[in-house]
Amino acid sequence: MDLKNIFILISAGLNLFLGFLVYTKGKDKITNKVYSLVALSVFYWSIGMILYRLASNVSDSVFWCRVLYTAPILIVCSLLYFVYVLPKKENNFNKWAVVLVIISSFILEYLTFFTDSIIKNVILNKPEKEIIFGINYLFYFAFITGFFIWIYSVLYIRLKKYTGIIKTQIVYVFLSTVISSLLSMLSNLLLPTIGTFFLNWAGQVITSFFMLTLIAYAIVVHRLMDIKFVLRRYSVFLASLTFIIIIAIAIKYIVDSFFIEYTLWADFFILVGALFIYPYIKDYFYKLANKYFFSSLYDSGEVIAGLSEKLRSTLDIRKIYQYIAQTLINAFHIKAVGLLSYNEKAGNFNVLYNNGFKIGGHKVFPGNPELQKLFMNRGETMIVEEVKRMAYEKYKETLDLLTKLKVEVLTPLNLKNKTIGLIALGTKESADIFNDEDLKVLKVVGAQAAIAIENALLYEETKNFSLKLEKEVEKATRDLRRANIQLKKLDAAKSDFISIASHQLRTPLTVIKGYISMMLEGSFGKLTEAEKDSLGKVFESNERLINLVENLLNISRIESGRLQFNLTEVRLEKVVASVVEELTNFVKRKDLYLNFTKPEPPLPNLKLDEEKIRQVMLNLVDNAIKYTSKGGVTVDLELVGKTVRFCVADTGLGMAVEDLPNLFKKFSRGSGTSLVHTEGTGLGLYVAKMMIEAHHGRIWAESPGKDQGAKFCFEIPINS
């Protein structure tokens, strides 16, 4: 084993280790799987070269030489597959091209290994052996070269297609592939063709080196294949283990040198002691790594659960700001964190809390509608550096401001797809980037923070209202003062209701929803079908609770006059069609029909709040399906005078005449309905009535009687 073979073995081993990490981190990702196959093929090529160089006679040399030359065929095929699935698998494979590749590869493998038409003989010269090629070697040469040209062209197309961080990742893969393949073909393919063999060992080292350096750099800096977190954990694990082993060897050396009679007992105590102190050593190295090297070695579950517990413990808005900021500082080791609220009318952001950002006396910062639409409105975290690389000139003014303030990340505070504010994060103490694990945590923290802040502000608003009411009552007469006692009780009950409903219910329910969604998406590992089914049922039950809380809060907002309406021009036929489409699967499961025919000619556009009207329609159609066991549901939409009328008729349970006047009252349900649908609350129709009346319309119900079906309708004036 000479120095050249040692270099080949070390570089190949490191490359294989990188491939192993990529595979273990992303077993469910096709990109990770195929890259690990490329790394394995390069390792096979490297081992083939070592065994070929170690062979001491002609027959063994010929055998291992043929093994060696089968490896590049596997490399180019796996590499071609890799570039086709980078950054994600696309259905752009030509099946005949795939068949041609497979057949030609098998033919070439056969010719290389089982015949002398590629590798004819080997001459044992020093310092390097010489290979005598067969008549088909030019075909082999053309095959490998052609495949690399094919790979270059696919990568070039990918470069043109993608932008931003994905394009940057592809650039490094392209550089790694081009540099390593050209140098390797020179040393291992071209030079041997003209009889020069002194560099035929270098290709393996060159390929492994450039795959290691450029691919590893893309992984660490540009989040390629999402394994950075794994690399970090392995580094801490290896450092801790190495430290323990060094201590154990030192103690063992001292015992063997000076206390040889206690060797047996010493071995036992060294083993027990190592197992005992390992957790403490590992924790120390984690803290050391977090402080000086990188800042992502945290338990995301503990971070989210800890913040959730703190947010549930208070309604003090200042404490909530501090809890959010301190949690993010402790987890990411960032230098600065800020919280901002969004003023939709003015289109700017107001500073609510600042820890570390040097903003001077500025409390208001301008928004950027295009960036907000691209990231914030979609609930996506924005990494400033990535946007600068992607479209600096387009957003120059905003990006320059963020860079000046040293803002690295902006996470939206969204409620029901509406941005109410932002979390701004500065750079990490280690100058490290924010990785995918960080972004997942920020997404959940953003949802938690948005709900907690809104709840606290709502609570403050309620308290202020109570104080104002108390001052006004003090000016009133004695009778009004007496009445005020009752008003205070009602106001306290209302405050308690809002506090309990929004704070004690919404926050944990949203967290539960977030966790279940992450589990169903595989963020915490692959689930069995039984586990998915159970989690799906939990998710549905949680959704029902969220809908109940939302109805209660809607009622509170309506009755207090705080419910806001976003009026836009809407084509009602499209809204009805989307509701019908959403409930189609529900209808099929009950073996019912659901009919809707679009009106002809099309109805005029209405100015209304699409989301709230859609909620009313969805509630009415959903109720009709729930209380119908056979037959089906018919949805009608028509122009009646200067109004548009929407009706839902079913063949279901029907209603008694005496139930009709009370249907749209709060917490009211028809007699017998609880036996059919036990989960109803009696709030849906009341909320629907409030929504329709807010649009200057009316809503009503009709039924011939029990078991004769029912019909629910509402009308909205065209000029509403």
N, C-alpha and C positions, 0 to 999 in steps of 0.2 A: 504494500500500500504506500505509494509515493505521495508527495505533497499535492500533485495535481488531482489525484483521486480523493484526497482529503477535502480539497476545495470543492470538488463536485459533490461529495457526500454532504458536506455542511450546507451548501447553498440549496441543494435539493431537499434536504430535511427541513430547513426553514420554510421553504416554499410549500412543502406538503403540510406543515403545521398551520400555515396561513389558510390553506385550502380546507383543512379540518375545522378551523374556527369558523370559516365562512359557512360551511355545511351545517355545523351544529347550531349556529345562530338562526339559520333560515331554512330549516328542513322543508317548510311548506312553500318556499319561494323557488321557482324554476331557475332564476338567475343564480342563486347561491348553489343550487345543486349542480348546474352545468359548470360553473367556475371550479368547483371542487373536482369535477371530472377532468378539467384542463390541468389543474395542479397535479392530479394523480398521473396523468399521461406524461407530464414533464418529469415527474419523479421516476416513472418507469423508464423513460429515455435516459435519465442520468444513471440509474442503476445498471442499465444495459451497457453504457459506456465504461463504467467501473469494471464490470465483469469481463468485458471485451479486452480492456487494457491489462487485466490480471491474468487472462488466459496464457498458459505457457507453451502450448503447442498449436500446430496449424489447425487441426480439426476443431478443437475447442474455440479457437479464435474465429474460425468461419461461423461456427454455431452462434456465438455471442454477437458477432458482427451482424448476422441476419436478424437476431432478436433486436439489436440496436436500431436497425433500419426499418423495423416495423413500427417503432414508436412514433416517428414523425407523422405517419399516416393517421394514427389515433389523435395526435395533437392537433393537426389541421382540421380534422372532422369535428372534434369537440370544441375547438376554438370557433369554428364557423357557426356551430349551433349556439355558442355563447353570445356571439355578437348579434345573432338574430333575435335572441330573447332579451337583449339589453335595451332599455332598462326594464322592460316587461315583455311577456310573451304576446306576440301578435299573430293573427291568422293570415300570414303572408307567405307561407311556404307553398311552393309549387310541388305537388306530389310526385310529378315525373322527375323533377330535379332531385328530390329526396331519394327516389328509387335509383337514379343514375349514380348518385354519390355512394349509396350503400353498395351497389353492385361493383362499381369501379374500385372502391376501397377494399372489398373482399378479394377481388382479382389481384390487386397490387400486393395485398398482404400475403396471398398464396404464392405469388411469383417471388416475393422477397424471401419468405421463410422456407419454402419447400423446393425451390428450383435454384439453379445457378445463373439464371438470366439477369438477375440484379446484382447479387454478390457472388462472384465466381470463385475467388480465392483470397487468401491473406498471406502476405510475405512478412516474416518476423524480422523486421529491421529495428534498430535502435537509433534515436530515442523513441520513435513512434512507428507502429506497424503500418504497412502499406496495403491498400485494398485493391484487388483486381476486380473491376466491374464487368458485368455481363452485357449482352446485346440490348437488354431492355432498360438499362440504367437511364438513358435519355428520357424514356417514358416516365420513369420514377421522378426524375428531375423536373420534368414538365408538370407532372401531377402536383407535386409539392408547391412549386412556384405558382401555378395557376390557382391553387386554393388560397394562397396568401394574397394574391391579387383580388380574388373574390372577397376575401375577408376585409381588405382595405376599402373596397368599394362599398360594402355594406356599412362599415363604420363611417365612411364619408357621408353616406345618405343619412345616417342617424344624426350626425353633426348638423346637417342642414335642417333636419326636422325638428329637433328639440332646442329649448332655450333654458337659461337659468342654470340652476345647480345640476340638472340632469345633463345638460350640454357639457358642463365642466367635468363631470364624472366620465363622460364618453371621451373627452379630450385626453384624459390620462390613460384610459384603456387603449386609445388609438396610439398614443406615444409609446406605451409599453409594448404593444403588439408590433408596431413598425420597427422600432429600434432593435428589439430582441430578435425578431424574425430576420431582418436584413443582415445583422451581424452573424447570426447563427447559420443562415444559408451561405454566407461567405466562408465561414470557417469549416462547416460540416458538409456543404453541398457543392459549392463552386470550386474551392481550392482543391479538394480531393479529385474533382473531375480532371484537373490539369496536373495531377500527380503530387500535390503539396499536402502533406498530412501532419505537419508539426503543430497545427492549431486545431486539429479535429476534436480535441477535448474541450475547447473553450466555449463552444456553443451552449453546452449545458449550464456552465457557470453564468454566461452572459444572460441567457433566458431567465434563469432563476433570479439573478440579481435585479434585472429590470422589472420582472413581475413583482418581486418583493418591494422594491423601492417605490415605483410609481403607483402600483395598485394599493399598497399599504398607505401611501400618502393620500390617495383619493379616499380611502376608507376613513382615515383619521380626520382629515381636514374637510372633506366634501361629502361625508356620510354615504359613501358607496356601499351598497349591500347591507347597511345597517348592522355592522358588527363591532363598532367602536366600543360600545359598552362592555362587550365580552372581552376584548383585548385588555381593557382596563382592569377588569376583575381578575383576569388571569395574571396580570403583572403583579397585583397586590398579593394574590395567592402564592405565586412563585417567590416573591420577596419574603413573605412570612415564613414559608417552608424552608427557604435557604437559610434564613436567620436561625431557625430552630435547629437545623442540621449542623450548622457551624458551632453553635453552643454545645450540642450533644457530642460532636467530634472532639471538641476541646476538653470537655469533662472526661470523656472516655480516654483521651490521651493522658490526662493527669492521673486518672485511676490506674491505668495500665503501667504507667511509669513509676508511681510511688506507692500505690496501694493495691498491688496485684492480687493479694489474698481476698479482696472484696469485689473482684471483677464481676462475678455472677450477680451479686446483689446490686452492684452499680448499674448493670445493664437494665435490670428490672425497674429501678428507680428513675433512670434516665428516660425510659419509655413512658412511664406513668407521668413523670414531670413534663415531658414534651406534650403529651396529650392535654395536660391540665393548663399549661401556659399558652398553648397555641391560640385559643380564642382571644386572649388579651393581647398577644403579639399582633394578631391580625387586625384587631380594632385600632391598635396604635398605628399600624401601617396605613390603614384606611384614613385616619385623621391626618397623618403626615402627607399622604397622597392628595387628599382634599385641599390641604393648605398650600402645598408647594408645587404640585404637578397638575392635577386636574380636579374637577369639581362635580363629578357625576356619580360618585360612589354613595348612593343613598338608596333607601328602600322606598320606592314610589308609593306602595300601599300604605306604609307608615306615614309618609308625608301627607297624603290625601286624607287619611283617617284622622291624623292629628289636627289638621286644619279644620276638618268638619266638626270635630269635638269642640274646638275653641269657638267656632262661629255659632254653634248652638248655645253656647253658654252666656251670650250677652246680646243686647240690642244697642249698646253704646257704640255709635258710629266711629268714634276715635279709637276705641279698643279694636274694632273690626279692622280698621286700616292697619293698625300696628300688628295684629295677628297675621294678616295676609303678607305684609312686608317682611316680618321676621321669619315666617315659614319659608319664603322664597330665598331670603338671604342665607338661612341655615342650610337649605338644600343645595343651592347652586353656588354659594360663596360669591355672590355678586357684590359689586362696589356700590351700586345705587338701585333704588326701586321707587317708582312713583305710581300714583293712582289718579286717573283723570275721569271726569264725567263729560258726556257728550251733550252739547246744546244743539238739538236738531234744527231749530229755527235759525240760529246764527251760523250753524255749520262749523263751530269751533269746539275746542276742548278746554275745560277748566280744571286746574290743578286742585285735587282734593287732599293729597298727601304726598310729601316728598322727603326722601331719605337718601341723600348723597348726590343728587343732581345739582349742578351749579346753574340755577336758572335766574339768579338775581332777583329782581322784583317782579318778574313775569309770572302771571297767574293764568293767562289765557293764551292758547296756541291755535293757529289756524288748522283746519282740517284739509284733507285732500280727497275729494269725492271719488276719483278714479282708483286710488289706492284703497280706500275704504270699501269700494265695491269689489275689488280684486281679492282682498283679504278679510277685512273686518266683518263685512256683511255676511260672508260665508263661514264665519267662525274659525278662520285660519290664522295661526300665529305668523306674523311677518318678521323675518330676519333681515335687518337693514342691509347687511353686507351682501346678501344674495340678491336683493332687489337692485342694489348698486351695480352688481355685475350684469344683471339681466336688462335693466332699462334705466341707466343713470341719467341720460340726457332728458328723458321723458319726465322724470320726477325730480329733477336736479334741485329745485328750491327746497322741497320738503326733505330730501335725503341730506342735503347740506346742513339743514337745521338739526336733524337728528344726529348727524355725525358730530356737529359742534357740541351738542349737549352730551355726547358719548352714550347715546341710546343704541343698544344693540338689538333688542327684541321688543316687539309690541304685541300683546295678547289682548284680544277683544273681550269685553264684558258684555255678553249677549243674553237677552231674554226673549225667547220665542223668535229667533232670527232678527231681533232688533238690537242694535248696538247702543248700550247706555253709557259706555265708557271704555277705558283702556288700562291695562297694566303695562308700564314701561320698565324695562330692565336694562341696567348698565352692563358693562363687561365683567367677566368673571375675574377673580383675583389672580387666577393662573393664566389669564389671557386665552383660555380655552374656548372652543365654539360650543354652541348649544346643539346637542345631538337629538336624535329621534326620541330617546327616552325622555329627555327634558321637554320636548314639544308635546308629548302625550300627557305628561303631568300638568303642563301649563294649560292645556285644553280643559282638563277637569277642574283645576284650580280656578280658571276663568269663570266656569259655570257656577261653581260654589260661591265665588266672590260676588258675582252679579246678583245672585239671589239674596245673599246676606246684606249687601249694601242697600238694595231696594227695600228689604224688610226693615232695616234700621231707619232709613229715611222715612218710610211710611209710619213707623212708630213715632219718630220725632214730629212728623206732621200731625199725627193724632194728639200727641202731648201738647203741641203748640195750640192746636184747635181747642183743646180742653181748657188751657189757660186763658185763651182769648174769650171763650164762652163764659168762664168764671168772672172775668172782669166786667163783661157786659151785664151779667146778671146782677152784679153788685149795685148797678145803677137803677135797677128795676124796682118795682113796688114790692111790698111784703108778700102779696099773693104770688108774684112772679118768683120771689126768692123761695117761697114754699115749693112752687112748681120746679124750680131749679134743682132741688134735692133729687127729685125724680129724674130730671134730665141728666144729672151727674151719674146716677146709677146706670141709666141707659147708655150714656157715653162711655162709662167705664166698661160696661158689658161689651159694647162695640169695640173698644180698644183691646180688650182681652181677646175677643173673637179674632180680630185682625192679627194680633200678635201671635196667638196660638196657631191659627190657620196658616198664615204665611211663614212664620218662623219655625214652629215646631213640626209642621207637616211638609211644607214645600222643600225646605232645605234637605232633610234626610231622604225624602222621596226622589228628589232629583239626583242626589248622590247615588242612591240605590240604582236608579235608571242608568246612570253613567257607568257604574261598575258592571251591571248585567250586560250592557251593550258591549263594553270592552271584552267581557268574558265570551260573549257570543261571537265576537269578531276574532277571537283567538289571541287577544293581547296577553293572556296569562297562561297560554298553553292550549293544545288541541283538546276538544271535548268529544265525548262519545255522543251518539244520537240520543240516548236516554238522558244524558245530562243536558243536552241542548233542548230537549222536549220539556224537561222540568224547569229549566231556566226561562224558556219561552212562556210557560204558564205563570211563573212568578212575574215576568215582565208585563204580561197582560193584566194581572191583578194590580200591579203597581201603577199601570196606566190608568186603570179605573179610579184609583185613589187620587192620582194627579188631576183627572178630569173633575172629580168631586170637589177637590180644593179649588180648582180653577173656577167652577161654577159658583162656589161660595164667595170667592174673591170678586168675581164679576158682579154678583148681586150687591156686594158691599160697595164696589165702585159706582155701580149704577145709582144706588140709593143715595150715595154721597155726592153724586154729580162729578166724579173724577174719571169716569170712563171716556176715553178719547176715541174718536172715529177718524179713520184715514179714508176720506172720500175720493174715489177715482172713477173714471169712465169705465164701465164694465159691461161686457156682453153676457147676459145672464144664461144664455143657452150653453155656453162653454162651462160655466160654473156647475150647472145641473149635470152636464155630461161627465164632468170629472167626479162628482159625487156618486153618480151611478156606477162609473167604472171602479171607484174605490170599494164599493160594497158588493161588486159582482161575485167575488169568491165567497162572501158570507151567505149570499142568496143560494149559490150552488150547493153549499154544504147543507142547507135546509131543504134542498130540492124544490125551490120555489121559482117563479118567474119574476123578473124585474124589467118592466117595459117603459121606455121613454122615446117619444118621437119629437124631433125638433120641429118647432112651429115654422110654417111657411106662410107668408114671407118672413124673413128674420125680424126679430123684435128690435126696437130702438135701444141704443145704449142707455144704461142707467147710471147716475152718479151716486155711488154708495160705497160702503166699506166691504170689500169683497170677502175678506177673511171672516167677518162676523156673520154676513148673510150665508156664506157657505157653511158656517157652523150650525146655523138654524136649519138649513136644508138637510145637512148630514144627520142632525138629531131627529128630524121628522121622518126621514126615510129609514133610518136605523130603527126607530121605534116601531114603524110599520112592519118591518121584517121580523123583529123580536116577538111581536104579538100575533104573528101569522104562522099557523102550522101547516096549512095546505093552501093551494092556489097561488097567490102572488101579490105583487105590488105594482101599481101603475102611477107613473109620474107625468103630470101635465103642466105645460107652461104656455100661457096664452095672453093676448092683449085684450083687456076688457075696459072699453072706454079709454080713459086717460091713466089707467093703471095696468101693471103687469101682474097677473095672478099665477101663483105657483100652488099646485095641489098634489097631495099624495093620498091615493086611495088603496085600501088593502081589503083582503077577504078574510080577515082574522077575527080576533076576539070581540070587537065591537064594544059599545058602551051603553049603559043605561041612560035614559033621558035625564034622570036626576043628577048624573055625574057631570054632564056637559058644562054647567055654569061654573064648576069649581076646578076644571082641568088646568087652567092657567094661573092658579094661585100657588103661592110658595108652599112647598112640601106636600102638595096635593097629588094623589094618584087615584085612578079609577078603581072602583070596587072589583076585586078579583084579579087585578093585574099583578099583584105581588105573588100570586101563586104561579104565574107563568114566567115572570121575570123578577127574580128575588133581589136583583142588584140595583134596581131603580131607586132614585132618591126623591123624586117629585120636584126637582129643581130645573130640569131641562126645558120644560114647556114655559115655566115662569121666565127663565132667562131669554128664551126665544121671543116671548111676548114683549119683553123690555127692549130687545134689539130691534124688532120690527117697528115698534112704536117710536123708537128713536129715529127711525127713517121715515116717520110720518105715515106709516102704513097701519094695517090692522091684520089680526090673525084670529082664526076661529076653527072649530071642529064640528063635524056632522057625523051622525050614526043612526041607522034605522032602529038599532037595539042590540041586545046581547047576541053574540055569535053571528052577526050580520055585517061585519066589517065596519070600517071607519074611514073618515076622510078629513084630512087636515089641510087647511089652505091659509095663505097670506097674500095680501096685495100691497104693492108699493107704487106710489104715484110716479109717473114718468119724469116729472120735474123735481123729484125729491132730492 
